[in-house]
Amino acid sequence: MPTTKTDKDTRTKEQLSTEPLYNVVLLNDDDHSYDYVIEMLQSLFYFSTQEAFNHAWEVDLTGRTILVTCSLKEAEFGRDQIHTFGPDQRIPHCRGSMSAVVEPANIER
């Protein structure tokens, strides 16, 4: 079924439902504290304290945690926000932000 667009920023419901989804994945390191991770996730993704703690725990335990699943543009924005959040002031040897990647979500539509 054809879709119509009034301009390049307007997408129909059908287009949105077929758009591929991507995960924003936070990667673990030993240069950031739990407090840093919790504060970052609350600030950037508006997670509750409990949600942010759960992600901090998962990334520490498994080496990674999926923060959000969304469109590619939104996922790249989330990843970039993590990369520019800055160092953990609680850890003297911390030199920068945490790492995150964008990967295709394995979700059937």
C-alpha positions as a Markdown table, in Angstrom:
| # | Residue | x | y | z |
|---|---|---|---|---|
| 1 | Met | 0.0 | 0.0 | 0.0 |
| 2 | Pro | 1.5 | 3.4 | -0.9 |
| 3 | Thr | 2.2 | 5.9 | 1.7 |
| 4 | Thr | 2.1 | 9.7 | 1.5 |
| 5 | Lys | 4.4 | 12.3 | 2.9 |
| 6 | Thr | 3.8 | 16.0 | 3.2 |
| 7 | Asp | 7.5 | 16.7 | 3.8 |
| 8 | Lys | 10.7 | 14.8 | 4.6 |
| 9 | Asp | 10.2 | 15.0 | 8.4 |
| 10 | Thr | 6.6 | 13.6 | 8.4 |
| 11 | Arg | 6.4 | 9.8 | 8.5 |
| 12 | Thr | 3.2 | 7.8 | 8.3 |
| 13 | Lys | 2.3 | 5.1 | 10.8 |
| 14 | Glu | 3.1 | 2.4 | 8.2 |
| 15 | Gln | 6.6 | 3.7 | 7.7 |
| 16 | Leu | 7.2 | 3.8 | 11.4 |
| 17 | Ser | 6.0 | 0.3 | 12.0 |
| 18 | Thr | 8.5 | -1.1 | 9.4 |
| 19 | Glu | 11.5 | 1.0 | 10.4 |
| 20 | Pro | 14.3 | -1.2 | 11.7 |
| 21 | Leu | 15.0 | -1.0 | 15.5 |
| 22 | Tyr | 18.4 | -0.6 | 17.2 |
| 23 | Asn | 19.7 | -1.2 | 20.7 |
| 24 | Val | 21.8 | 1.3 | 22.6 |
| 25 | Val | 24.2 | -0.9 | 24.5 |
| 26 | Leu | 26.3 | 0.4 | 27.4 |
| 27 | Leu | 29.6 | -1.4 | 27.8 |
| 28 | Asn | 31.4 | -2.0 | 31.1 |
| 29 | Asp | 34.7 | -0.7 | 32.2 |
| 30 | Asp | 36.5 | -0.4 | 35.6 |
| 31 | Asp | 36.9 | 3.4 | 35.4 |
| 32 | His | 33.4 | 4.5 | 36.4 |
| 33 | Ser | 31.5 | 4.1 | 39.7 |
| 34 | Tyr | 28.0 | 2.8 | 40.2 |
| 35 | Asp | 27.0 | 6.4 | 41.3 |
| 36 | Tyr | 28.4 | 7.7 | 38.0 |
| 37 | Val | 26.4 | 5.2 | 35.9 |
| 38 | Ile | 23.2 | 5.8 | 37.9 |
| 39 | Glu | 23.5 | 9.6 | 37.6 |
| 40 | Met | 24.3 | 9.4 | 33.8 |
| 41 | Leu | 21.4 | 7.1 | 33.1 |
| 42 | Gln | 19.0 | 9.2 | 35.1 |
| 43 | Ser | 20.2 | 12.4 | 33.4 |
| 44 | Leu | 20.3 | 11.1 | 29.8 |
| 45 | Phe | 17.6 | 8.5 | 29.7 |
| 46 | Tyr | 15.3 | 9.6 | 32.5 |
| 47 | Phe | 15.5 | 6.2 | 34.3 |
| 48 | Ser | 14.3 | 5.9 | 37.8 |
| 49 | Thr | 17.0 | 5.3 | 40.5 |
| 50 | Gln | 16.0 | 1.6 | 40.5 |
| 51 | Glu | 16.1 | 1.2 | 36.7 |
| 52 | Ala | 19.5 | 3.0 | 36.6 |
| 53 | Phe | 20.8 | 0.8 | 39.4 |
| 54 | Asn | 19.6 | -2.3 | 37.6 |
| 55 | His | 21.4 | -1.3 | 34.4 |
| 56 | Ala | 24.6 | -0.5 | 36.4 |
| 57 | Trp | 24.4 | -3.9 | 38.1 |
| 58 | Glu | 23.9 | -5.7 | 34.7 |
| 59 | Val | 26.7 | -3.9 | 32.9 |
| 60 | Asp | 29.0 | -4.7 | 35.8 |
| 61 | Leu | 28.0 | -8.3 | 36.0 |
| 62 | Thr | 27.7 | -9.2 | 32.3 |
| 63 | Gly | 29.9 | -6.5 | 30.6 |
| 64 | Arg | 26.9 | -4.9 | 28.8 |
| 65 | Thr | 23.3 | -3.8 | 29.1 |
| 66 | Ile | 20.7 | -2.8 | 26.6 |
| 67 | Leu | 19.5 | 0.7 | 27.6 |
| 68 | Val | 16.8 | 1.4 | 25.0 |
| 69 | Thr | 15.6 | 0.0 | 21.7 |
| 70 | Cys | 14.6 | 2.7 | 19.1 |
| 71 | Ser | 15.2 | 4.0 | 15.6 |
| 72 | Leu | 18.7 | 4.3 | 14.3 |
| 73 | Lys | 18.8 | 8.1 | 14.6 |
| 74 | Glu | 17.6 | 8.0 | 18.2 |
| 75 | Ala | 20.0 | 5.2 | 19.1 |
| 76 | Glu | 23.0 | 7.1 | 17.6 |
| 77 | Phe | 21.9 | 10.2 | 19.6 |
| 78 | Gly | 21.8 | 8.1 | 22.8 |
| 79 | Arg | 25.2 | 6.6 | 22.2 |
| 80 | Asp | 26.7 | 10.0 | 21.4 |
| 81 | Gln | 25.2 | 11.4 | 24.6 |
| 82 | Ile | 26.9 | 8.7 | 26.6 |
| 83 | His | 30.2 | 9.3 | 24.9 |
| 84 | Thr | 30.1 | 13.0 | 25.8 |
| 85 | Phe | 28.9 | 12.7 | 29.4 |
| 86 | Gly | 32.4 | 13.2 | 30.7 |
| 87 | Pro | 34.7 | 11.5 | 33.2 |
| 88 | Asp | 33.7 | 10.2 | 36.7 |
| 89 | Gln | 35.0 | 12.8 | 39.1 |
| 90 | Arg | 35.0 | 10.1 | 41.9 |
| 91 | Ile | 37.7 | 8.0 | 40.2 |
| 92 | Pro | 41.0 | 9.9 | 40.0 |
| 93 | His | 42.4 | 7.9 | 37.0 |
| 94 | Cys | 39.1 | 8.2 | 35.0 |
| 95 | Arg | 39.9 | 10.1 | 31.8 |
| 96 | Gly | 36.6 | 10.1 | 29.9 |
| 97 | Ser | 33.1 | 8.9 | 29.4 |
| 98 | Met | 31.8 | 5.3 | 29.2 |
| 99 | Ser | 31.5 | 3.5 | 26.0 |
| 100 | Ala | 28.3 | 2.5 | 24.2 |
| 101 | Val | 27.5 | 0.9 | 20.8 |
| 102 | Val | 24.5 | 0.8 | 18.6 |
| 103 | Glu | 23.5 | -2.6 | 17.2 |
| 104 | Pro | 20.5 | -3.9 | 15.3 |
| 105 | Ala | 17.7 | -5.2 | 17.6 |
| 106 | Asn | 16.6 | -8.8 | 17.0 |
| 107 | Ile | 12.9 | -8.0 | 17.2 |
| 108 | Glu | 10.3 | -9.4 | 14.9 |
| 109 | Arg | 7.5 | -7.1 | 13.8 |
